[in-house]
């Protein structure tokens, strides 16, 4: 028993009491440590939050003065105020709406050199002059700081501070407005942001302080407070918020838990906080990427992908805006539609990548020629548009068109080679020609058609007669479709091809004629382009070929020449269709001569070679019409197999008029004969021309000197007359 008591005492004295003392000391130390850590943590957090709110307010002022400065240093504002200070609409769009909608400035004022308001904007609208009185005192105080420049070379002065307006705290910014060469324009820009719920909410999101609010007079009893002062140290009230006390929160969570548990929980909390930080960072990056994608999609929706210029949608919107603004002033608006000349040739010659580079270069040149207030856009393909505002005289538009034509006539460098194009321009103006967007586009397009139809490389301003011409053209086009259906108004005439003596008919050329019941005889130069636009040229060409085949049966000793349209030549199945028609009409391909122009060869050299080879193998003869008018006529002779070249009538008409005309024709004749080709001269009208051509060595002649084109019924008379002669 004594042993037991001794052992118990020893155990209590040597183990239990020291253990209890250790545990007690440990508990007290842990408790003191937790209390001290809690108090210190709360103290540090409070100091940090004071620093955060101060830094956030400073950053907010810096952002506001930068927003203010972006407009004050914008020189167009200074020029506009100097020339037209009462242009409220322009100021609303470029000052009031800009600072209000973009940056949330609620009050915007512009003061003159006497510090009197000339422009007033409050909460999204203009206000009367009397409303400025409530800003007079704080603005006057702030304006005094503008009198001292920031440096000896700095003409721009600006300042920003907190103040009270109508007993409400505000951020008040003032700055001089820049004029020409950065000098002051004599005006001051004033803008105000109230420290309202929206402002404090934004600060709360930025600083991560909860429940930010403003309290005038005394600080809020519960929570943290920051004394708001202006730059002179005057108190403007308190900004209060619900403080973040990490020590207290930690005490509530881990107070009754042992040190080991506290360490484990702290570690877990640290891991969770770290994971939360990483998750928040990832979410922030995702939101930024989404915002960038939305901005890019918005840009792509209204801009051309290739050039970055406004596309059709944005062009139409800006044209509507320009027409709307025109209603408030006397200035005119002009719409220029541009179509590049020979762009397809460049595309086919150098490839689509070079064509894209050319489109981009054209966009750059156009942008350099217009004012900042004008718009250059791309409608697609090689079509551009220019919207010109603020026009005071028609000469301004004419000069711009001339500048564009001159600029685009200069060479472009593509793949190391110089390339030339041109441009045709159609112009419509408001309000002279139209007052709405659709009508302006239509009339500018009509003017563009006129420019292109008169030789390209020029501009045309819309005139009323053009509209009538288009309507007449549309009616004529409809009549042509009907005429092709009934065949009563259309006829095929035949003009003889003579030997060099002018006595023997060696062939006939089939030519289309249209006797319109209202307009009389319409030239092929007018209705053939119409037929190509309407998709009727293939049908017309095949009908003429059938008529020529039928005539060839009656006159087997004569070759019958038929003109082939470039569209007909490039149509799918052209060779098979031509051979089928000749077979159906029971004649021989050797009696038919197909006349093609150099335009057929320009589009697709390889494809044209294949088609011409198949035609010659079938027995058809090929003649190159209008020889000498293209860009590479001699080159074509070396690449394409033809039987005949027809010297264009322009060379024949130049005989005896233009120097070296005889030498040119002689050179062409020698070249053709050296290559074994028949040489025919078109447009022979005088005996002297016939003699010169005979001396040059031409094989055949064609022109009014011998006969005009005659209907089929008069071919016999024509041949008999020639034999008698």
Secondary structure, DSSP 8 states (H G I E B T S, - for coil): -HHHHHHHHHHIIIIIHHHHHHHHHHHHHHHHHHHHHHHHHHHHHHHHHHHHHHHHHHHHHHHHHHHHHHHHT-HHHHHHHHH-TT-HHHHIIIIIHIIIIIH---EEEEE-TTS-EEEEEETTEE--GGGGGGGHHHHHHHHGGGGS-SSTT----EEEEEEEETTEEEEEEEEEEE-GGG-EEEEEEEEEEE--HHHHHHHHHHHT-EEEEEESSS--SSSEEEEEE-TT--EEEEEEEE---HHHHHHHHHTTS-HHHHHHHHHHHHHHHHHHHHHHHHHHHHHHHHHHHHHHHHHHHHB-TTT-SB-HHHHHHHHHHHHHHHTTSS-EEEEEEEEEETHHHHHHHH-HHHHHHHHHHHHHHHHHHS-TTSEEEEEETTEEEEEEEEE-SHHHHHHHHHHHHHHHHS-EEETTEEE--EEEEEEEEETTT-SSHHHHHHHHHHHHHHHHHTTSSSEEE--HHHHHHHHHHHHHHHHHHHHHHH-SSEEEEEEEEEETTSSSEEEEEEEEEEEETTTEEE-HHHHHHHHHHHT-HHHHHHHHHHHHHHHHHH-TTSEEEEE--HHHHHSTTHHHHHHHHHHHTT--GGGEEEEE-HHHHHH-HHHHHHHHHHHHHHT-EEEEEEETSSS-HHHHHHHS--SEEEE-HHHHHTTTTSTTHHHHHHHHHHHHHHTT-EEEE----SHHHHHHHHHHT-SEE-STTT---EEGGGHHHHHHHHHH-
